[in-house]
Amino acid sequence: MASYYRGLGTYYREGTDYVNYSESQTRWVSTMKRKDKNYNQNTLNFNVEYELDSLTNLSLNYSGIFLRNLLELTTFPPIFTMHRIL
């Protein structure tokens, strides 16, 4: 049994990081936004099963994803904000 899928898409991700400095009692907050465009995404699944007898089975499985022409746009904010921890 085997299956093959081909697709494309645009993926949006956003992450916020917090760093606390206990000595100066400050916190740095940064936010990063990502936009990934993938025009050629291929997924392959392959499965072979064989039953030798009622107690012994042999199974081979393969799963793979192939990415080509991946374009990623990452934006960083020009200003990091600093907050005083109370």
C-alpha positions in Angstrom: 0.0 0.0 0.0 1.3 3.4 -0.9 0.1 7.0 -1.0 1.5 10.2 -2.5 0.2 13.7 -1.8 1.3 17.0 -3.4 0.3 20.4 -2.0 1.1 24.0 -1.5 0.4 26.6 1.0 1.2 29.7 3.0 1.9 29.3 6.7 1.8 32.1 9.3 3.6 31.8 12.6 4.1 34.2 15.5 6.1 33.8 18.6 6.7 36.0 21.7 9.7 35.5 23.9 10.1 36.8 27.5 13.5 37.1 29.2 13.7 38.1 32.9 16.8 39.5 34.4 16.7 39.2 38.2 19.8 41.4 38.9 18.4 44.5 37.2 14.7 43.5 37.7 14.0 44.0 34.0 12.1 42.0 31.4 12.8 41.9 27.6 9.8 41.1 25.4 10.3 40.3 21.7 7.8 39.2 19.1 8.8 37.5 15.8 6.3 36.9 12.9 7.0 34.4 10.1 5.3 33.8 6.8 6.4 30.7 4.9 5.3 30.0 1.3 5.7 26.5 0.0 4.8 25.8 -3.6 6.0 22.3 -3.9 5.3 20.1 -0.9 5.3 16.3 -1.5 4.4 13.6 1.0 5.1 9.9 0.4 3.8 7.0 2.6 4.7 3.4 1.9 3.7 0.3 3.8 4.4 -3.4 3.1 3.1 -6.2 5.4 3.7 -9.9 5.2 2.4 -12.6 7.4 4.9 -15.5 7.7 2.6 -17.6 9.9 -0.1 -17.0 12.5 2.4 -15.8 15.1 5.0 -13.9 12.9 4.4 -10.8 10.9 6.8 -8.6 8.9 6.0 -5.0 8.4 8.0 -2.3 6.6 7.0 1.4 6.7 8.3 4.6 5.1 7.1 8.1 5.5 8.8 11.1 3.9 8.2 14.7 3.1 10.0 16.5 0.3 10.2 20.3 0.3 11.6 22.3 -2.6 11.6 26.0 -3.3 10.7 27.0 0.3 10.5 30.8 0.7 10.5 32.3 4.2 9.9 35.9 5.1 10.8 36.7 8.7 10.2 40.1 10.2 11.8 41.4 13.4 10.4 44.4 15.3 12.9 47.3 15.2 12.4 48.0 18.9 12.6 45.6 21.8 10.5 46.7 24.8 11.9 46.6 28.3 9.6 46.4 31.3 10.5 46.8 35.0 9.4 43.9 37.1 7.6 45.0 40.3 
